[in-house]
C-alpha cells in the first residue's frame, strides 16, 4: 500500500464556475434544481407506490412489513436529499466569523472521522497549533470538510488506499503574499481520469453506483465559493488531492 507523502504544489483544477453573482450560471442552477426535483419526485413515487400496496393488504403480513421498510428507507433518502437542496443551490445563509481552526477542528473531529470509521480506514489529520484565524462560517466549513472527507473515504475504500487531512500555514503551500491557510484532503488508490476532471464539480456526476446522489463535491464547491474560498482538485500518480484555500481573517 502506497503511503501518502508530503506534497509538492502541482497544477490544480478549480471550481471557478460557482461564482454566484455571475448571471451566466443561470443554466447551471436550472440544471441543478431540475435534477434535484427529478430525484426527489422519484423517491416520493416509491413512497406512493408502496403506500398503495399496503392499502391493498388486509393485514400486516410479512410482505407488508417489507413494504413498510422500503417506505422508511425511501423517506429517509428523501429527507437527506431535501436537506441538501439549499446548500447545493447556493441558497444557504452564510455568516462568517473569525475562526481559530486549531480550536475548531477538535470540536468536529469525531464527525469528520465517521466516513473513515465506517469504512475501516485510518485518516491522518495534521493541524499545527499556530494556524492563524480564518474567515469562515463554522457550520458550513464543517459541511465542506465532511463532503471532501466522505469523498476521500469512499475513494480510498474502493481501491484499498489511504487518506490524509493536512492544514498548512500561510506560505507553506500557497505564496506567503496571498496570506491564505491551505488545506489538503488526499487519498491514495484512485485517479480521476483526465477527461472527467472538470465533470466532478457538475451536479449529479458520479463515478460511483446509483445510490450516490452526485452532489457532494458540487455542494462543497458552492459553499466554499460563498465563503470566499478556493477549491481545486489534482489527480495523478495514484493520489487524488483536493485543495481548499482560505483567506486569513
C-alpha positions as CSV (number, residue, x, y, z in Angstrom):
1,X,0.0,0.0,0.0
2,X,1.5,3.3,-1.1
3,X,1.9,5.9,1.7
4,X,0.7,9.5,1.2
5,X,3.8,11.6,1.5
6,X,4.5,15.3,1.7
7,X,3.0,17.0,-1.4
8,X,4.5,19.5,-3.8
9,X,2.2,22.1,-5.3
10,X,1.0,20.7,-8.7
11,X,-1.5,22.2,-11.1
12,X,-5.0,22.2,-9.7
13,X,-8.3,22.5,-11.5
14,X,-10.5,24.9,-9.6
15,X,-14.3,25.1,-9.3
16,X,-14.4,28.6,-10.7
17,X,-17.8,28.2,-12.3
18,X,-19.5,28.7,-8.9
19,X,-19.3,32.5,-8.8
20,X,-22.9,33.0,-7.6
21,X,-23.2,36.6,-8.7
22,X,-22.5,35.7,-12.3
23,X,-25.8,35.6,-14.3
24,X,-24.1,33.3,-16.8
25,X,-24.5,30.5,-14.2
26,X,-28.3,30.5,-14.7
27,X,-28.1,27.3,-16.8
28,X,-26.1,25.6,-14.0
29,X,-28.7,26.4,-11.4
30,X,-31.6,25.4,-13.7
31,X,-29.9,22.1,-14.3
32,X,-29.2,21.6,-10.6
33,X,-32.8,22.3,-9.4
34,X,-34.3,20.3,-12.3
35,X,-32.2,17.3,-11.4
36,X,-32.9,17.7,-7.7
37,X,-36.7,17.9,-8.3
38,X,-36.5,14.8,-10.6
39,X,-34.6,12.8,-8.0
40,X,-36.9,13.9,-5.2
41,X,-40.0,13.0,-7.2
42,X,-38.6,9.6,-7.9
43,X,-38.2,9.0,-4.2
44,X,-41.7,10.2,-3.5
45,X,-43.1,7.9,-6.2
46,X,-41.6,5.0,-4.3
47,X,-43.4,6.1,-1.1
48,X,-46.7,6.5,-3.0
49,X,-46.3,3.1,-4.7
50,X,-45.6,1.1,-1.6
51,X,-48.4,3.0,0.2
52,X,-50.8,1.8,-2.4
53,X,-49.6,-1.8,-1.9
54,X,-50.1,-1.6,1.8
55,X,-53.6,-0.3,1.4
56,X,-54.4,-3.3,-0.7
57,X,-53.3,-5.7,2.0
58,X,-55.9,-6.8,4.6
59,X,-53.4,-7.2,7.4
60,X,-49.8,-6.5,8.3
61,X,-48.3,-9.7,6.9
62,X,-44.6,-10.2,6.2
63,X,-44.9,-8.7,2.8
64,X,-46.5,-5.6,4.3
65,X,-43.7,-5.3,6.8
66,X,-41.1,-5.4,4.0
67,X,-43.0,-2.7,2.1
68,X,-43.0,-0.5,5.2
69,X,-39.3,-1.0,5.5
70,X,-38.9,0.2,1.8
71,X,-41.1,3.2,2.6
72,X,-39.0,4.1,5.6
73,X,-35.8,3.9,3.6
74,X,-37.2,6.0,0.8
75,X,-38.5,8.6,3.2
76,X,-35.0,8.8,4.8
77,X,-33.4,9.3,1.5
78,X,-35.9,11.9,0.5
79,X,-35.2,13.8,3.7
80,X,-31.5,13.7,3.2
81,X,-31.9,15.0,-0.4
82,X,-34.2,17.8,0.6
83,X,-31.7,18.9,3.3
84,X,-29.0,19.3,0.7
85,X,-31.1,21.3,-1.8
86,X,-30.4,24.7,-0.3
87,X,-26.6,24.3,0.2
88,X,-26.2,22.7,-3.3
89,X,-28.1,25.6,-4.9
90,X,-26.1,28.2,-3.0
91,X,-29.2,29.3,-1.1
92,X,-27.9,28.7,2.4
93,X,-27.4,31.6,4.7
94,X,-23.7,32.2,5.4
95,X,-22.4,34.0,8.5
96,X,-18.6,34.2,8.6
97,X,-16.6,35.0,11.7
98,X,-13.0,34.8,12.8
99,X,-12.3,31.2,13.4
100,X,-9.3,29.5,15.1
101,X,-9.2,26.3,13.1
102,X,-6.9,24.6,15.6
103,X,-9.6,25.1,18.2
104,X,-12.5,24.3,15.9
105,X,-11.1,21.1,14.4
106,X,-11.2,19.1,17.7
107,X,-14.8,20.0,18.2
108,X,-15.8,18.4,14.9
109,X,-13.1,15.7,14.5
110,X,-15.3,12.8,15.6
111,X,-17.9,13.7,12.9
112,X,-15.2,14.1,10.3
113,X,-13.8,10.7,11.0
114,X,-17.2,8.9,10.7
115,X,-16.8,8.1,7.0
116,X,-13.4,6.5,7.7
117,X,-14.6,4.6,10.7
118,X,-17.5,3.2,8.7
119,X,-15.0,2.0,6.0
120,X,-12.4,0.8,8.5
121,X,-9.8,3.3,7.1
122,X,-7.4,5.4,9.1
123,X,-7.3,9.1,8.5
124,X,-4.2,11.1,9.2
125,X,-5.2,14.6,10.5
126,X,-2.5,17.3,10.9
127,X,-3.1,20.8,12.2
128,X,-0.4,23.0,13.6
129,X,-1.4,24.8,16.8
130,X,-0.3,28.2,15.5
131,X,-2.5,28.4,12.4
132,X,-3.9,32.0,12.2
133,X,-7.6,32.7,12.4
134,X,-9.6,32.3,9.2
135,X,-12.8,33.9,8.0
136,X,-15.5,31.2,7.8
137,X,-19.0,30.1,8.8
138,X,-18.3,27.2,11.3
139,X,-21.3,25.2,10.3
140,X,-20.7,25.5,6.6
141,X,-17.0,24.9,6.9
142,X,-17.8,21.6,8.7
143,X,-20.1,20.7,5.8
144,X,-17.3,21.4,3.3
145,X,-14.9,19.3,5.3
146,X,-17.3,16.4,5.6
147,X,-18.2,16.4,1.8
148,X,-14.5,16.3,0.9
149,X,-13.6,13.7,3.5
150,X,-16.6,11.5,2.6
151,X,-15.4,11.5,-1.0
152,X,-11.9,10.6,0.1
153,X,-13.1,7.8,2.3
154,X,-15.2,6.3,-0.4
155,X,-12.4,6.5,-3.0
156,X,-9.8,5.1,-0.6
157,X,-12.1,2.3,0.5
158,X,-12.9,1.3,-3.1
159,X,-9.2,0.9,-4.0
160,X,-7.7,-0.1,-0.7
161,X,-5.9,3.3,-0.3
162,X,-5.1,5.7,2.5
163,X,-6.3,9.3,3.3
164,X,-5.0,12.4,4.9
165,X,-6.2,15.8,6.0
166,X,-3.4,18.4,6.4
167,X,-3.5,22.1,7.2
168,X,-0.7,24.4,6.1
169,X,0.3,27.8,7.5
170,X,0.4,30.8,5.1
171,X,3.4,30.5,2.8
172,X,3.8,26.7,3.3
173,X,1.7,25.7,0.3
174,X,0.5,28.9,-1.4
175,X,2.6,32.0,-1.6
176,X,3.0,34.0,1.6
177,X,1.9,37.1,-0.1
178,X,-1.5,35.6,-0.6
179,X,-1.9,35.2,3.2
180,X,-4.1,32.1,3.0
181,X,-4.5,29.0,5.1
182,X,-4.4,25.9,2.9
183,X,-6.0,22.5,3.5
184,X,-5.2,19.4,1.5
185,X,-7.6,16.4,1.6
186,X,-5.8,13.5,-0.1
187,X,-6.5,9.8,-0.8
188,X,-4.3,7.2,-2.5
189,X,-5.5,4.3,-4.6
190,X,-7.6,6.1,-7.2
191,X,-7.0,8.6,-10.0
192,X,-9.7,10.7,-11.7
193,X,-9.4,10.3,-15.5
194,X,-8.3,13.5,-17.2
195,X,-11.5,13.6,-19.3
196,X,-13.6,13.5,-16.1
197,X,-11.7,16.2,-14.1
198,X,-14.0,19.1,-15.0
199,X,-17.1,17.0,-14.6
200,X,-16.6,16.3,-10.9
201,X,-18.0,19.8,-10.0
202,X,-21.1,19.2,-12.0
203,X,-24.3,18.3,-10.2
204,X,-25.2,14.6,-10.3
205,X,-22.0,13.5,-11.8
206,X,-20.7,10.4,-10.0
207,X,-18.3,7.6,-10.9
208,X,-19.9,5.5,-8.2
209,X,-23.1,3.5,-8.2
210,X,-26.7,4.9,-8.5
211,X,-27.0,5.1,-4.7
212,X,-24.8,8.2,-4.7
213,X,-26.6,11.4,-5.3
214,X,-23.6,13.0,-7.0
215,X,-23.9,16.4,-5.4
216,X,-21.3,16.2,-2.6
217,X,-18.5,18.0,-4.4
218,X,-20.9,20.4,-6.0
219,X,-22.2,21.3,-2.5
220,X,-18.6,21.7,-1.2
221,X,-17.7,24.0,-4.2
222,X,-20.7,26.2,-3.8
223,X,-20.3,26.7,-0.1
224,X,-16.6,27.3,-0.4
225,X,-17.3,30.0,-3.1
226,X,-19.8,31.6,-0.8
227,X,-17.2,31.9,1.9
228,X,-14.6,33.4,-0.5
229,X,-12.6,30.2,-0.5
230,X,-11.0,28.4,-3.5
231,X,-11.5,24.7,-4.0
232,X,-9.3,22.8,-6.5
233,X,-8.5,19.2,-7.5
234,X,-5.5,17.4,-8.8
235,X,-5.3,13.7,-9.6
236,X,-2.2,11.8,-10.8
237,X,0.3,9.1,-9.8
238,X,-2.2,7.2,-7.6
239,X,-3.0,10.3,-5.5
240,X,-6.1,12.5,-5.6
241,X,-5.9,15.8,-3.8
242,X,-8.5,18.4,-3.0
243,X,-7.1,21.8,-2.1
244,X,-9.2,24.2,0.0
245,X,-7.6,27.7,0.2
246,X,-9.0,30.0,2.8
247,X,-8.2,33.7,3.4
248,X,-6.8,34.7,6.8
249,X,-9.2,36.8,8.9
